[in-house]
Amino acid sequence: MSELHYACELWTPTVSLKALPDSYIWSQQLLGMINLGKTQQSFYKNNLPTTPLSGAVFAGAAGNGRHTTAEALAMSLALQHKDANILHLRLRGAFLDFEQPDTALKALASLRDAFRSADGMCLLLDEPQDCRHSRMLQSHLLMLRSPFRRECPTKPFYLIIVTDSVDSVLSGLLRELPLLACAAPTTDERRAWLSAQLRSGIKKITAEISMADLAAKTE
């Protein structure tokens, strides 16, 4: 593999979508999208205006499962290619926050070289809003997707974006990737989750504390 730019971080996903609990609301939908893309039935190919899932945008406040679901999606996408060594890379917006945009663009050039020498790539763009040249970098990344597909049509290239603001994501990427909002659970949802966990875990709780109180305190 070609030498990577120092802002490109190698990482290895450790959890799949199937392993996530039901509280991760997007896990089953994403699994369904992956399975739909794998089907070989001609009906789906001829009648559904859909393409195989090539990534996603997870948007929402921190602490709502964005990164965990993104990591699980990355593993589940890679599991489709059992005999391939999919290269997982993370680009953090804060690590690309250089004063000069040309310095940040060198990271993307490094990605292109790495993709050519790998069996495939899953790129996680982590908090792009933390980079002052974010929209320019995303524009170049969007332009790279077509050469990747043209030069290496048999190699998968997946792009996953995690951000606290959907406004920070380029509209061109939003047209290509599904937008998944990771909102905070409601009080009723937290109450139901706490009740389920306590039924299978702690057997005794203080009488003065109710599920409604716990749900309110965990907001």
N, C-alpha and C positions, 0 to 999 in steps of 0.2 A: 504494500500500500504506500502511496506517495506520502511525503511528510505533510502533516496537517498544520494549518495555521494555529497559533497558540490559543486563539479564542474558540476553536472547535474542540468540544469535549466529547471523548468517547464514553459511552455509557451502555449498560446492559439492563434491559427491563427484567423485573423479577416476578411480575404478576400478570395474569391474563384476564380477559374480560369474564371468562367463565368462573374465575375464582373470586370475583367481587361480590359482596353481599347485595341484597335487593335494594338497599338504601342508595346505591349508585344507579340513579334512574336511567342513565344512558347506556348501561352495559348491554341489556337485551336488545335494544334497538340497533346498536352498533354490530352486535353479533348477527342479527338478521340481515343487515346491509352487506356484511362480509359474505354470508352464506348465499345471498342472492347473486352476488358477483361471481361466486364459484360455480353456480349451477350451469349445466350444459344443455338444459332443455331449450329447444328452439323457440318455444312460445315466449319465454322471457326475453330472449335476444331480439325477437321480431316485433314484440308488442309493448315492451316497457322502455320508455325513454330514459334509461339509466345506464350508468357506466360503473365499472367496479370501483369500490371505495378506495380512494387514493390518499386519505388523510381526513383531518377535521380541524375545526377551530373551537377551542374550549374557552368561553368567556364568562367572567364572573369574579366576585370578590374572593380573596384568598381564604382558604380553609373550607372550601365547598367541594373538595374532591377533584379539582381540575387536573392537577398533576398526576394523581393516582389513576384516574380514568385514562389520561393521555398515555401513561406508561403501559397500562393494560391493553389499550388499543394497539400500541406499537408492537407488543409481544404477539398479540393475536394476528396482526397482519403478517408478521414474520413467520408465524407458524404455518402459514399457507405454503411456504417454500421450504419444505422439510430438509432438502439436501443442499440448500443454499446458505451461504454465510452472509446474512444481511448486516450491513454496517449501520450501527446506531450512533448518531451524532447529535449533540445538543449545542445550539447557538444561544447564548444568553444575551439579551439586549444590553445588559449592564456591561458585559465584557466587550461589546462592540461599540461602546460609547466613546469613540475616538474624536478628537477635535477635527481631524481631517478625514473626509469621507473615503479617500483613496485607501487609507489604511484599513478601514472596515471592509472594503471591497476585496481585499486580498484574501479574506476568509472565504468568500464565495468562490474565488478562483481555486482555492485549496479543496473545496467541496467537489468541484468538477473533476479534478484530478483523482480524488479518492473514489468517486463514483465509477470512473472508467476502470479502475483496478479492482473493484469489489463485485460481488454477485448481485448486489442491490443495496439500497440505502433507505433508511428511515431517519428523517431529519426532524428534530424537535426545535422549533423556534420559540424560545422561552422568554416571555415578557418583552416583546419587541418595542413596546412604548418606552422602555428604559434607554433606548438608543436615540440620540438626537438626529441621526440620519436614517431612522427606521423606514420611512416610506420609500426612500431611494433604494435601500437594501432589499426591501420586499419587491420592489419593481424589478430589480435585477434577478432576484430569486424566481419571480414569475416568468421572466424571460428564459431562465435556465431550464425550466421544466420541459419546454418544447424540444430543445436540443438533446436533453437527456432521453426523451422518448424516441427521437429520430435516430440518434447515434446508437442507442442500446435498447431497441424495442422489446427485447425479451427480459430486460432487467427491471425489477420493480423500483419505483422511487416514490416514497411516501412522505408527505409533509404534514406535520401536526403542529398547531400553534396554540400556545397557552397565553392568555392575556387577561388583564382585569378590565379592559375596555375594548369593546368591539370596534369603536371608532378608530383605534390604532391599527386596524388591519386593512390592508389595501382592498379596495372593492373588487379588483380582478381576482384576488385569492378567494374572496367570499363567494364569487360566482362559481368557483371550481370546487370548493370544500364546504361540507355541511357545517352550519353554525350551531353549536350546542351550548345553550345557556346553562351555567351551573349556578343556580340561585340557591339562596339559603332556604333550608326547610322551614315550613310554617310551624306554628306552635302545635297544631294538631298532629302534624307529621312527626315532630320531635316527641310528643307525648306517646304516640303509638310505638315509636322505635324504642323509647325508654321502657315502656311496659313490656315489650317483647324481650328486651335484653335482661331485664330484672327477673322475668319469669324463668329464664334459663340460667341465670347467674345467682346474684345475691338473693337469699331467701328472706332476710329480715331487714327492714328499713324502719327508720324512726317514724312513729305514728304521726308526728307533727308535719311530716313532709308528704305531700301528695304528688301524684304524677303531673297535675296541672302546675304546681309550684316548680317542679324540676324542669318542665318544658319552658316555663317562663324564664327561669334562671339561666338556661342554656342558649338564650337568644344571641 
